[in-house]
C-alpha cells in the first residue's frame, strides 16, 4: 500500500487534495479491488476507458487515463489525466513494487535476445549466483519460483514488476531480460534500474506494428536513450548493419555510456577465428587488454558465438574480469528451440529445430549449419499469418540461397488463408517444395535424409502450438520429429 500523492510526487505530477491510499494497480478491470488504481489505457483490441464506470463501481480509488479522455462526475474516485499514461504507469508500478534484483541486464535486437539472456543467466549460475531470465521462454531461474502467467517476450509493466518482486523474495539478485521493440515502444521497461544493455543485431521484423524500419530502430534505441542510465554498460555486436551501428553508437555516446563492441570488428572482445568441430566450435578471442584466449564451446551455429560474446561483455565487471568468465563458456548449454538437436537418425543424419522466423535469422541459421553438413542441407519453414507479409518472399530467397532443399509449410496461419501465405512465401523460391501440413512436411522429409544430411525445422522453436484461426492446436516440432524418427 502507498499513498497516491507519494506516487504522484515521485513522477512529478500534480498532487491531489485527499491523501488516498492505493492498495494495488491493474490494467484489467476484472482484477480491480477496493482501493486499486486502474490504468484505463487504449489497446489494440479494447479501450480501458470503456471500463471506467465498472472500475468505479468495483471500488477503484484512482484511474489513470489519457488527457483527452472523459471522466464521469464522482466523489468516489480520482482521475489522473496525463499525456503519456503508459509511461506514467510504468513509473508508478516501479515505485509500488520497489523490490528489484540488484543486477539487471536488458537485451534488445531482432534476433538473439533469448539466447543472449539465457547465456548470461547460465554464466551467473556457473558462478554459483541465484539468477533468472524473463523473456520468450517465460521465467527461468535456479530457484523454486514457478511462474505460471502468460509468456510474453517483454511482459507489461505491472506483470513485470510482480515477477521482479517474486524473484527477490526467492533471493534472486541477478536478472537478464529481453527488451522487445513492442515492449520498449509501450514503455514496459521504463522505471527499471538496469546496469547494462545489449544490442544483438538489427534486421527487418515487426513492420506490421512499426510500419517502417526507422521507427523500428527508434523503438529499440529507447533502451539506451531512455532506460539505461548515463555511465551504464552498453554492449553491441560490431558486425551488424553499418548504418544501424552508426546510429546505435551515437545514441550510446550521447548518453556517455560505456560502449563495449564485440565480434570480428569488436574492441572489447574481438573474434579472431571460429573453427567448426563435430561437437561445437573452437574460438580464438582477443580482449581489450590484448590477451588472446582459445576456448571450445559445445554449441553449433556461428550466431551463437555472437550471442555468447555479447553475454560476456554485458556482465564482465571490467576488462580483467573477462579472464574469469571465458573458462566457463565450455559449460554452456543450448537454449530451448535455438539450434536444438531434435534427433540423430540411424544413418547419422541430424535434425535441428530453431526459432528463426526472419530473413536474416534464417540466413544465419543455414550459414551456421553448412560447415557441419557433409551432404545436403534441408530446411522446412513457413510464415506467420497476421504479421509482416513483406518478409515472406525474402525468407524464401534466403532459404533457397543457403539450403539444398527448401520445403515451405504452415507456421501459425492465424486468421489468414494458409494457401495465400504459402503462395506469398513461394514467390521468393519458385522451385521450393510445398507441403501444407507441417507434420506431413516433417515426416516426408525425414524419410529422404541420407548419411551426412542435416534438416532444420525453422520458425517455431520452443513454441508448443500451431495457431489456426484463433485456436491454438498442440504442436511441438521436437516431439513431432522424434515421433517420426522412432518409427523409421
C-alpha positions in Angstrom: 0.0 0.0 0.0 1.2 3.5 -0.8 -0.4 6.9 -0.9 -1.5 8.3 -4.2 0.3 11.6 -3.5 3.5 9.7 -2.9 3.3 8.1 -6.3 2.4 11.4 -8.0 5.2 13.2 -6.2 7.8 10.7 -7.4 6.9 11.2 -11.0 6.4 14.9 -10.8 2.6 15.1 -11.4 0.3 17.5 -9.5 -0.8 16.2 -6.1 -4.5 15.7 -5.2 -6.4 17.2 -2.2 -7.1 13.9 -0.4 -4.3 11.6 0.5 -5.9 8.5 -1.0 -4.2 5.1 -0.3 -3.5 2.8 -3.3 -3.8 -0.9 -2.5 -3.0 -2.3 -5.9 -2.5 -1.4 -9.6 -4.1 -3.1 -12.6 -4.7 -2.8 -16.3 -7.5 -5.4 -16.2 -10.9 -4.2 -15.0 -11.8 -7.8 -13.9 -9.0 -7.6 -11.3 -10.0 -4.3 -9.7 -10.4 -4.5 -5.9 -11.2 -1.8 -3.3 -8.5 0.9 -3.3 -6.9 -0.1 -6.6 -5.5 2.3 -9.2 -7.0 1.3 -12.6 -4.9 2.2 -15.7 -7.5 2.9 -18.4 -5.3 2.6 -21.4 -6.2 2.2 -25.1 -5.2 -1.1 -26.5 -5.2 -3.0 -29.8 -8.4 -4.9 -29.1 -10.2 -2.8 -26.4 -10.0 0.6 -24.7 -9.6 0.7 -21.0 -11.6 4.0 -20.9 -14.7 1.9 -21.8 -14.4 0.3 -18.3 -14.1 3.4 -16.1 -17.7 3.0 -14.8 -17.0 -0.6 -13.9 -13.8 0.4 -12.1 -15.6 3.0 -10.1 -18.4 0.5 -9.1 -15.7 -2.0 -8.0 -14.1 0.5 -5.7 -11.1 1.8 -7.6 -9.6 4.8 -5.7 -8.0 6.3 -8.8 -8.0 6.0 -12.5 -5.1 6.8 -14.8 -6.2 7.9 -18.3 -5.2 9.9 -21.3 -5.5 13.7 -21.1 -8.4 14.0 -23.6 -10.4 11.1 -22.1 -13.8 11.9 -20.5 -14.4 11.0 -16.8 -17.8 11.0 -15.0 -18.5 13.4 -12.2 -18.0 11.4 -8.9 -16.5 11.9 -5.5 -15.8 8.2 -5.2 -12.7 8.1 -7.4 -9.9 10.4 -8.5 -9.0 10.9 -12.2 -5.3 11.3 -13.1 -5.1 12.7 -16.6 -1.7 12.7 -18.4 -0.3 12.9 -21.9 1.5 9.5 -21.7 -0.3 7.2 -19.4 1.7 4.1 -20.4 4.9 5.8 -19.3 3.4 7.1 -16.1 2.0 3.6 -15.3 5.5 2.1 -15.7 7.0 4.6 -13.3 4.1 4.2 -10.8 4.5 0.5 -10.9 8.2 0.6 -10.3 7.5 2.7 -7.2 4.6 0.5 -6.0 6.8 -2.6 -6.4 10.2 -1.3 -5.0 12.0 -4.7 -4.7 14.1 -5.2 -7.8 17.1 -7.5 -8.4 20.2 -5.6 -7.7 21.9 -6.5 -11.1 19.6 -6.2 -14.1 20.7 -6.6 -17.8 18.4 -6.0 -20.7 18.9 -7.2 -24.3 17.3 -5.9 -27.5 17.8 -6.7 -31.2 15.9 -8.5 -33.9 17.4 -11.9 -33.3 19.4 -13.4 -30.4 17.7 -11.8 -27.4 16.6 -15.1 -25.9 19.9 -16.9 -26.3 22.0 -13.9 -25.1 19.8 -13.6 -22.0 20.0 -17.3 -21.3 23.8 -17.4 -21.7 24.0 -14.6 -19.2 21.9 -16.5 -16.7 23.9 -19.7 -17.2 27.2 -17.8 -16.7 25.9 -16.3 -13.5 24.7 -19.7 -12.3 28.1 -21.2 -13.1 29.4 -18.6 -10.6 27.0 -20.0 -8.0 24.8 -17.0 -8.1 21.0 -17.0 -7.9 20.0 -15.8 -11.4 16.9 -15.6 -13.7 15.8 -14.7 -17.2 12.5 -13.1 -18.3 11.5 -13.4 -21.9 10.2 -15.5 -24.8 10.7 -18.8 -22.8 9.0 -17.4 -19.7 10.7 -17.0 -16.4 13.7 -19.3 -15.8 15.7 -19.4 -12.6 17.7 -21.7 -10.3 15.2 -21.3 -7.6 11.8 -22.9 -6.8 9.9 -19.9 -8.1 7.3 -21.2 -10.5 5.9 -18.5 -12.8 2.5 -19.6 -14.3 1.4 -16.5 -16.0 1.2 -15.7 -19.7 4.5 -15.8 -21.7 5.5 -12.6 -23.5 8.9 -11.5 -24.6 8.5 -8.4 -22.5 5.6 -8.5 -20.0 3.5 -5.4 -19.3 4.9 -3.2 -16.6 2.6 -4.5 -13.8 3.2 -8.2 -14.6 7.0 -7.5 -14.9 7.3 -5.8 -11.5 5.2 -8.6 -9.9 7.7 -11.1 -11.3 10.7 -9.0 -10.1 9.2 -8.9 -6.6 8.8 -12.7 -6.6 12.3 -13.2 -7.8 13.7 -11.0 -5.0 11.6 -13.0 -2.5 13.5 -16.1 -3.8 16.8 -14.3 -3.3 17.5 -13.6 -7.0 19.7 -10.6 -7.4 20.9 -11.2 -11.0 18.4 -10.9 -13.8 18.7 -10.8 -17.6 15.6 -9.8 -19.5 14.6 -9.5 -23.2 13.6 -6.0 -24.4 11.3 -6.3 -27.4 10.6 -3.4 -29.7 6.9 -3.6 -28.7 7.8 -3.6 -25.0 10.1 -0.6 -25.4 7.7 1.3 -27.6 4.9 0.7 -25.0 7.2 1.9 -22.1 7.0 -1.5 -20.3 10.7 -1.3 -19.1 10.7 2.3 -18.0 11.4 2.6 -14.3 13.8 -0.4 -14.3 17.2 0.1 -12.8 19.3 -1.7 -15.3 23.1 -1.6 -15.3 23.8 -3.0 -18.7 22.0 -3.1 -22.1 22.9 -5.1 -25.2 22.0 -4.8 -28.9 22.4 -8.0 -30.8 21.6 -7.0 -34.4 19.0 -5.2 -36.5 17.2 -6.6 -39.5 13.6 -6.5 -40.8 10.9 -7.6 -38.4 7.6 -6.4 -36.9 7.0 -3.8 -39.6 3.3 -4.6 -39.3 3.5 -2.8 -36.0 6.3 -0.2 -36.5 5.4 0.5 -40.2 8.9 1.3 -41.3 12.5 0.4 -40.4 13.4 3.8 -38.8 10.5 3.6 -36.3 11.6 0.0 -35.5 15.1 1.1 -34.8 14.0 4.1 -32.7 11.8 1.8 -30.6 14.9 -0.3 -29.8 17.1 2.7 -29.2 14.8 3.7 -26.3 16.7 1.1 -24.3 19.8 3.2 -24.5 18.3 6.7 -24.8 15.7 6.5 -22.1 16.3 3.5 -19.8 20.0 2.6 -19.5 21.4 5.4 -17.2 24.4 7.6 -18.0 27.5 5.6 -17.5 25.8 2.2 -17.9 27.4 -0.6 -19.8 26.3 -0.8 -23.5 27.3 -4.0 -25.3 26.8 -4.0 -29.1 27.6 -6.5 -31.9 30.0 -4.6 -34.0 29.4 -6.8 -37.1 25.8 -5.7 -37.6 24.5 -3.5 -40.4 26.9 -0.5 -40.6 24.2 2.2 -41.0 22.4 0.9 -37.9 25.6 0.6 -36.0 26.5 4.2 -36.5 23.1 5.3 -35.1 23.4 2.9 -32.2 26.9 4.1 -31.3 25.9 7.7 -31.5 22.9 7.2 -29.1 25.3 5.5 -26.6 28.0 8.1 -26.9 25.4 10.9 -26.4 24.5 9.3 -23.1 28.1 8.9 -22.1 27.6 5.1 -21.6 30.4 2.6 -21.5 30.4 1.2 -25.1 31.7 -2.4 -25.4 31.9 -3.7 -29.0 32.1 -7.4 -29.7 32.6 -9.5 -32.8 35.0 -9.7 -35.7 35.2 -5.9 -35.6 35.0 -5.8 -31.8 37.3 -3.9 -29.5 36.2 -5.1 -26.1 36.0 -8.7 -27.4 37.4 -9.4 -30.9 36.7 -12.7 -32.5 39.9 -13.7 -34.3 38.7 -17.1 -35.6 36.0 -19.8 -35.5 36.7 -23.4 -36.3 33.6 -25.7 -36.7 34.0 -29.0 -34.9 31.7 -32.1 -34.8 30.9 -31.3 -31.1 30.8 -27.5 -31.4 33.2 -24.6 -32.3 36.7 -23.6 -31.3 37.1 -19.8 -30.8 40.0 -17.5 -30.6 39.2 -14.3 -28.8 41.3 -11.2 -28.2 40.4 -8.9 -25.3 40.7 -5.1 -24.9 43.9 -5.9 -22.9 45.3 -7.7 -25.9 45.1 -11.1 -24.2 44.2 -13.9 -26.6 42.1 -16.9 -25.4 41.3 -20.1 -27.1 38.1 -21.8 -26.0 35.8 -24.6 -27.3 32.0 -24.2 -26.9 29.7 -27.2 -27.2 27.2 -25.4 -29.5 26.8 -25.3 -33.3 26.0 -22.1 -35.1 28.1 -19.0 -35.9 25.4 -16.7 -34.5 25.7 -18.5 -31.1 29.2 -17.1 -30.9 27.9 -13.6 -31.3 25.4 -14.1 -28.5 28.0 -15.6 -26.2 30.5 -12.8 -26.7 27.7 -10.2 -26.1 26.7 -12.0 -22.9 30.3 -11.9 -21.6 30.6 -8.2 -22.4 27.4 -7.3 -20.6 28.3 -9.0 -17.3 32.1 -8.5 -17.1 32.9 -6.2 -14.3 35.8 -4.8 -16.3 38.4 -5.9 -18.8 40.3 -8.0 -16.3 37.1 -9.9 -15.4 36.9 -11.4 -18.9 39.7 -13.9 -17.9 37.3 -15.3 -15.2 34.4 -15.7 -17.5 35.9 -17.3 -20.6 36.8 -20.6 -18.7 33.0 -21.0 -18.0 32.0 -21.0 -21.7 32.6 -24.7 -22.4 29.9 -25.5 -19.8 27.2 -23.5 -21.6 24.1 -25.4 -22.9 21.9 -24.7 -25.8 18.7 -22.8 -25.4 15.4 -24.5 -26.0 14.3 -24.1 -29.6 17.5 -22.4 -30.6 19.7 -24.7 -32.8 18.3 -27.5 -30.7 19.3 -31.0 -31.8 16.0 -32.9 -32.0 17.3 -36.3 -33.4 20.1 -38.2 -35.0 18.9 -40.8 -37.5 20.5 -44.3 -37.5 22.3 -43.3 -40.7 23.9 -40.3 -39.0 21.7 -37.6 -40.5 20.9 -34.8 -37.9 17.8 -32.9 -37.3 17.6 -29.5 -35.6 14.9 -27.1 -34.5 15.3 -23.4 -34.5 13.1 -20.3 -33.8 14.4 -18.4 -36.9 11.5 -16.5 -38.4 13.0 -13.6 -40.2 15.1 -13.5 -43.4 18.3 -12.6 -41.6 17.8 -15.2 -38.9 17.1 -17.9 -41.5 20.2 -16.9 -43.5 22.4 -17.0 -40.4 20.9 -20.3 -39.3 21.6 -22.0 -42.6 25.1 -20.5 -42.9 25.9 -21.7 -39.4 24.8 -25.3 -40.2 26.5 -25.5 -43.6 30.1 -26.2 -42.1 28.7 -29.1 -40.2 26.9 -30.6 -43.2 28.7 -33.4 -45.1 26.0 -33.8 -47.7 22.7 -31.9 -48.3 21.1 -29.2 -46.1 17.3 -29.3 -45.8 15.1 -26.6 -44.4 11.4 -26.7 -43.5 9.8 -23.3 -42.7 6.7 -21.2 -43.1 5.5 -17.6 -42.3 3.0 -16.5 -39.6 -0.3 -15.1 -40.5 -1.5 -11.6 -39.5 2.2 -10.5 -39.3 4.7 -8.6 -41.6 3.8 -10.0 -45.0 6.7 -8.3 -46.7 9.3 -10.6 -45.2 7.6 -13.8 -46.6 9.3 -14.0 -50.1 12.5 -12.6 -48.5 12.7 -15.6 -46.2 12.3 -18.0 -49.1 15.0 -16.2 -51.0 17.4 -16.7 -48.1 16.4 -20.3 -47.7 17.0 -21.2 -51.4 20.3 -19.3 -51.3 21.8 -21.4 -48.5 19.9 -24.7 -48.4 20.0 -27.6 -50.9 16.3 -28.4 -50.4 13.6 -26.0 -49.3 10.2 -27.1 -48.1 7.5 -24.5 -47.4 4.8 -25.4 -44.9 2.4 -23.7 -42.5 3.5 -21.8 -39.4 0.8 -20.2 -37.3 -1.5 -19.0 -40.2 -3.8 -17.4 -37.6 -6.8 -15.8 -39.4 -5.2 -15.6 -42.8 -5.7 -18.2 -45.6 -2.7 -20.6 -45.3 -2.7 -21.2 -49.1 -2.3 -17.5 -49.6 0.6 -17.2 -47.1 2.4 -20.1 -48.7 1.9 -18.6 -52.2 3.5 -15.3 -51.0 6.4 -17.2 -49.4 7.0 -19.3 -52.6 7.2 -16.2 -54.7 10.7 -15.9 -53.3 11.6 -19.5 -54.1 9.5 -20.9 -57.0 11.4 -24.2 -57.1 10.7 -24.9 -53.4 8.6 -27.9 -52.4 5.3 -27.0 -50.8 3.7 -29.3 -48.2 0.9 -27.6 -46.4 0.6 -29.8 -43.3 3.5 -29.2 -41.0 3.7 -32.7 -39.6 3.4 -34.2 -43.0 6.2 -31.9 -44.3 8.4 -33.2 -41.4 7.5 -36.8 -41.9 8.2 -36.8 -45.7 11.5 -35.0 -45.3 12.8 -37.3 -42.6 12.3 -40.3 -44.9 14.6 -38.6 -47.5 17.6 -38.0 -45.3 20.8 -39.7 -46.1 24.1 -40.0 -44.2 25.7 -36.6 -43.8 22.4 -34.7 -44.3 21.1 -32.1 -42.0 17.5 -31.0 -41.7 16.5 -27.9 -39.8 12.8 -27.2 -39.0 12.6 -23.4 -38.5 10.2 -20.8 -37.3 8.5 -22.3 -34.2 11.5 -23.3 -32.0 10.2 -23.7 -28.4 6.5 -23.0 -29.3 4.1 -25.6 -28.2 1.2 -24.8 -30.5 0.0 -24.2 -34.1 -2.4 -21.2 -34.3 -5.1 -21.7 -36.8 -7.8 -19.1 -36.7 -8.0 -18.1 -33.1 -7.4 -21.7 -31.8 -4.1 -22.9 -30.6 -3.6 -26.6 -31.5 -1.0 -28.6 -29.6 2.1 -28.8 -31.7 5.8 -29.2 -30.8 8.4 -29.6 -33.6 10.8 -31.6 -31.5 8.1 -34.0 -30.4 6.8 -34.5 -33.9 10.3 -35.1 -35.2 11.1 -37.7 -32.6 7.8 -39.4 -33.2 8.6 -40.0 -36.9 12.3 -40.8 -36.3 11.3 -43.5 -33.9 9.0 -45.1 -36.5 11.8 -45.5 -39.1 
